[in-house]
C-alpha cells in the first residue's frame, strides 16, 4: 500500500445509514403467538456504512455521506 497521502486512494460512500435491531428467539412463533427474546443486539448497517467500514479495515480512507432513516 502506498503511504504517500497524495497518492492514496480515497472513497466517498453515499447511502442511507440504518440501525438493525436483532432479537434472538428459541423457536419460530406460530401465527399470533408471542415469544420472549433471549438476546437483543443493536447494530449499525446499510450498504454505504458497511462499505466504509470495510474500506477502512483494509487500510483505505473512506467518508460516509447520507441522511439517517426516519
NULUM-131412 format. One record per atom (N, C-alpha, C): residue number from 1; residue in one letter; atom name; y, x, z. Coordinates in nm, 2 decimals. Each point is the difference from the previous one (the first is absolute). Layout:
// residues N
k_r_a_py_px_pz
NUM_a_CA_Y_X_Z
...
END
This chain:
// residues 70
k_r_a_py_px_pz
1_x_N_-0.12_0.08_0.00
1_x_CA_0.12_-0.08_0.00
1_x_C_0.12_0.09_0.00
2_x_N_0.10_-0.04_-0.08
2_x_CA_0.12_0.08_-0.01
2_x_C_0.09_-0.03_0.13
3_x_N_0.05_0.10_0.07
3_x_CA_0.08_-0.02_0.12
3_x_C_0.15_0.01_-0.03
4_x_N_0.03_0.02_-0.13
4_x_CA_0.14_0.00_-0.04
4_x_C_0.05_-0.14_0.00
5_x_N_0.10_-0.04_0.09
5_x_CA_0.04_-0.14_0.01
5_x_C_0.06_-0.06_-0.13
6_x_N_0.06_0.09_-0.08
6_x_CA_0.05_-0.05_-0.13
6_x_C_-0.10_-0.03_-0.10
7_x_N_-0.12_0.05_0.01
7_x_CA_-0.11_-0.02_-0.09
7_x_C_-0.11_-0.10_0.05
8_x_N_0.01_-0.04_0.13
8_x_CA_-0.09_-0.09_0.06
8_x_C_0.01_-0.14_-0.05
9_x_N_-0.10_-0.06_-0.04
9_x_CA_0.00_-0.14_-0.05
9_x_C_0.03_-0.10_0.11
10_x_N_0.08_-0.09_-0.02
10_x_CA_0.03_-0.11_0.09
10_x_C_-0.03_-0.13_-0.06
11_x_N_-0.04_-0.10_0.09
11_x_CA_-0.03_-0.13_-0.04
11_x_C_0.08_-0.10_0.07
12_x_N_0.04_-0.11_-0.08
12_x_CA_0.06_-0.11_0.06
12_x_C_-0.10_-0.12_-0.01
13_x_N_-0.04_-0.05_0.11
13_x_CA_-0.10_-0.11_0.00
13_x_C_0.08_-0.13_0.02
14_x_N_-0.01_-0.10_-0.09
14_x_CA_0.08_-0.12_0.01
14_x_C_-0.10_-0.12_0.01
15_x_N_0.02_-0.07_0.11
15_x_CA_-0.08_-0.12_0.02
15_x_C_0.03_-0.06_0.13
16_x_N_-0.08_-0.10_0.04
16_x_CA_0.03_-0.08_0.12
16_x_C_-0.09_0.05_0.11
17_x_N_0.05_0.06_0.11
17_x_CA_-0.08_0.04_0.11
17_x_C_-0.05_-0.13_0.08
18_x_N_-0.12_0.00_0.04
18_x_CA_-0.05_-0.12_0.06
18_x_C_-0.07_0.04_0.13
19_x_N_-0.03_-0.10_0.09
19_x_CA_-0.07_0.03_0.12
19_x_C_-0.13_-0.08_0.00
20_x_N_-0.11_0.07_0.02
20_x_CA_-0.13_-0.06_0.00
20_x_C_-0.04_-0.02_0.14
21_x_N_-0.06_-0.12_0.03
21_x_CA_-0.05_-0.03_0.13
21_x_C_-0.15_-0.01_-0.01
22_x_N_-0.07_0.08_0.07
22_x_CA_-0.15_0.01_0.00
22_x_C_-0.06_-0.06_0.12
23_x_N_-0.09_-0.10_-0.01
23_x_CA_-0.06_-0.06_0.11
23_x_C_-0.15_0.02_-0.01
24_x_N_-0.07_0.06_0.10
24_x_CA_-0.15_0.02_-0.01
24_x_C_-0.06_-0.12_0.07
25_x_N_-0.10_-0.06_-0.07
25_x_CA_-0.08_-0.11_0.06
25_x_C_-0.14_0.03_-0.02
26_x_N_-0.09_-0.06_0.09
26_x_CA_-0.14_0.03_0.00
26_x_C_-0.07_-0.07_-0.11
27_x_N_0.03_-0.13_-0.03
27_x_CA_-0.06_-0.08_-0.10
27_x_C_0.10_-0.07_-0.09
28_x_N_-0.04_-0.03_-0.11
28_x_CA_0.09_-0.08_-0.09
28_x_C_0.00_-0.15_0.05
29_x_N_0.12_-0.05_0.03
29_x_CA_0.00_-0.14_0.05
29_x_C_-0.03_-0.10_-0.10
30_x_N_-0.06_-0.11_0.05
30_x_CA_-0.03_-0.11_-0.09
30_x_C_0.13_-0.08_-0.02
31_x_N_0.00_-0.09_-0.09
31_x_CA_0.13_-0.08_-0.03
31_x_C_0.04_-0.07_0.13
32_x_N_0.13_0.02_0.04
32_x_CA_0.06_-0.07_0.11
32_x_C_-0.03_0.07_0.14
33_x_N_-0.09_0.10_0.00
33_x_CA_-0.04_0.07_0.12
33_x_C_0.11_0.11_0.03
34_x_N_0.03_0.02_0.13
34_x_CA_0.09_0.10_0.04
34_x_C_-0.08_0.11_0.07
35_x_N_0.03_0.12_-0.03
35_x_CA_-0.07_0.11_0.07
35_x_C_0.10_0.10_0.06
36_x_N_-0.03_0.07_0.10
36_x_CA_0.09_0.09_0.06
36_x_C_-0.02_0.14_-0.05
37_x_N_0.11_0.07_-0.04
37_x_CA_-0.01_0.13_-0.05
37_x_C_-0.04_0.10_0.11
38_x_N_-0.08_0.10_-0.03
38_x_CA_-0.03_0.10_0.10
38_x_C_0.09_0.12_-0.02
39_x_N_0.07_0.01_-0.10
39_x_CA_0.09_0.12_-0.03
39_x_C_0.12_-0.05_-0.09
40_x_N_0.11_0.06_0.02
40_x_CA_0.12_-0.03_-0.08
40_x_C_0.07_0.13_-0.03
41_x_N_0.04_0.02_-0.13
41_x_CA_0.07_0.12_-0.04
41_x_C_0.11_-0.04_-0.10
42_x_N_0.11_0.07_0.01
42_x_CA_0.11_-0.03_-0.09
42_x_C_0.03_0.13_-0.08
43_x_N_0.00_-0.01_-0.13
43_x_CA_0.01_0.11_-0.09
43_x_C_0.11_-0.02_-0.10
44_x_N_0.06_0.10_-0.05
44_x_CA_0.10_-0.01_-0.11
44_x_C_-0.08_0.02_-0.13
45_x_N_0.05_-0.06_-0.10
45_x_CA_-0.07_0.01_-0.13
45_x_C_0.10_-0.04_-0.12
46_x_N_-0.06_-0.03_-0.11
46_x_CA_0.07_-0.03_-0.12
46_x_C_-0.03_0.12_-0.10
47_x_N_0.00_-0.03_-0.12
47_x_CA_-0.03_0.11_-0.10
47_x_C_0.09_0.11_0.01
48_x_N_0.13_-0.02_0.00
48_x_CA_0.10_0.11_0.00
48_x_C_-0.01_0.08_0.13
49_x_N_-0.01_-0.07_0.11
49_x_CA_-0.01_0.07_0.13
49_x_C_-0.12_0.09_0.01
50_x_N_-0.12_-0.06_-0.05
50_x_CA_-0.12_0.08_0.01
50_x_C_0.01_0.12_-0.10
51_x_N_0.06_-0.02_-0.11
51_x_CA_0.02_0.12_-0.10
51_x_C_0.09_0.10_0.06
52_x_N_0.11_-0.04_0.07
52_x_CA_0.09_0.10_0.06
52_x_C_-0.07_0.08_0.11
53_x_N_-0.09_-0.06_0.08
53_x_CA_-0.07_0.06_0.10
53_x_C_-0.10_0.10_-0.06
54_x_N_-0.07_-0.04_-0.10
54_x_CA_-0.10_0.09_-0.07
54_x_C_0.07_0.12_-0.06
55_x_N_0.11_-0.02_-0.06
55_x_CA_0.08_0.11_-0.06
55_x_C_0.04_0.11_0.10
56_x_N_0.05_-0.05_0.11
56_x_CA_0.05_0.09_0.11
56_x_C_-0.12_0.07_0.06
57_x_N_-0.11_-0.07_0.02
57_x_CA_-0.12_0.07_0.06
57_x_C_-0.06_0.10_-0.10
58_x_N_0.03_-0.01_-0.13
58_x_CA_-0.05_0.10_-0.09
58_x_C_0.10_0.11_-0.02
59_x_N_0.11_0.00_0.08
59_x_CA_0.10_0.10_-0.01
59_x_C_0.12_-0.02_-0.08
60_x_N_0.01_-0.12_-0.06
60_x_CA_0.12_-0.03_-0.09
60_x_C_0.11_-0.06_0.08
61_x_N_0.11_-0.03_-0.07
61_x_CA_0.11_-0.07_0.07
61_x_C_0.01_-0.14_-0.06
62_x_N_0.01_-0.10_0.08
62_x_CA_0.01_-0.13_-0.04
62_x_C_0.11_-0.08_0.07
63_x_N_0.06_-0.09_-0.07
63_x_CA_0.10_-0.09_0.06
63_x_C_-0.05_-0.14_-0.03
64_x_N_0.03_-0.09_0.09
64_x_CA_-0.04_-0.14_-0.01
64_x_C_0.12_-0.09_-0.02
65_x_N_0.00_-0.09_-0.10
65_x_CA_0.11_-0.09_-0.03
65_x_C_-0.06_-0.14_-0.01
66_x_N_0.05_-0.09_0.08
66_x_CA_-0.05_-0.14_0.00
66_x_C_0.06_-0.08_0.11
67_x_N_-0.02_-0.13_-0.01
67_x_CA_0.04_-0.09_0.10
67_x_C_-0.12_-0.05_0.07
68_x_N_0.00_-0.02_0.14
68_x_CA_-0.11_-0.05_0.07
68_x_C_-0.03_-0.15_-0.04
69_x_N_-0.12_-0.04_0.01
69_x_CA_-0.03_-0.14_-0.03
69_x_C_0.06_-0.09_0.11
70_x_N_0.03_-0.12_-0.04
70_x_CA_0.05_-0.09_0.10
70_x_C_-0.10_-0.09_0.05
END
